[in-house]
Amino acid sequence: MEIEGSYNWANHLEIPEKPVGPRVETVKIGDETRRDGRQGTRQRKRISQHKWETYVEAASKYVDYFDVGFPGSRGNHRGEIVKIVEHSINKKLDVAFSVAGRASKREDVEAIIDVFHKLDGYPIEADIFLDGSQERAYIHGWDRQEMLKAMAENTQFLTRHGIPVMVVLERAFKYYPDEVREMSM
């Protein structure tokens, strides 16, 4: 397979004449501080559970939702996520929560479902991510079709458990239009 590089979206000619969706009336602010800080493997000093709870409580005045973690990561991260959400429920904070996971990994999806059950079905969103570009698959030797199939199966698995899903296409600016179309099917 030959990789040509990134697609130049500035030269994209297929621009719709009318908006493809409804006009957005409200801007929502999301906070991914905890997720991004926890998914790294070289975190030197952990922030205490109490500090995270206090942060969510204070920031909830300005933030609509929090991505509170990556439950498929190591350690007691699932328990920490549950404690933060339970703290927010007890404080009656008006915020929503999401958790992250790799779209093609069943163990990440099962970890999200586990958190959902530990919260007795309290609504959380699954933000599953995938870099499904042909370029990345080629470089890493991944079977792209298997990854896309796993993403579709895991998305269905989450929705069957009553968990809304947002699929995040990592590095989407580098995808060719046909790749975006294929991944959205």
Steps between C-alpha positions, in 0.01 A plus 500: 500500500630842412430785740465840335494709817230719645191619320493877446152598617561861388466377141190291567236578237198316642366782717128474575288795392275470807595414858514124561360527851300727726647831606671481836340743743709418805868447555579228749829481680660164572794425723738215413770589753457185704477263205804636324701512821409144599543318172871576496718226641770717658303705746745583778282652769135409530244761587294391800141387464389786724669756272326354193163512674560859611610596149187350338283673760661841437522467121141376465386863503679549166521156340212298351664159503812327626683213336605347831726226386619203309359203695699249296828637633694341782455531871190605685392745235150350467441544873622859486263579212206353692590705812517827304161442335342386829640810675345719229166320529500545879582871459221529237736656246340577165767342279527203268777243487677297238779246506745406227615179340663364189229427243657178375576344841223294661672518841470881499131478410439242774672732749261782400201268547639396839511866612145551371378203709691614809314830468167312490434616146570870566533654151854525373617528141765279343752702301676234297791598281675353199760605249367295212691666220656281234828678566510410871389141434778459246769650725405283800413187306139505621219323319285807436189306403519300825530825697198651325301181556597499871402868530156430351447196726614689811276798418202266470600320821505828694166618361341163585602575860326838483819706478510784245813500287710773345760371254809719486703469182855578606701707253190529277653799322738255329227266374387491141124562449436133415664396828272730700197368312608138558552553873162667543307206353 
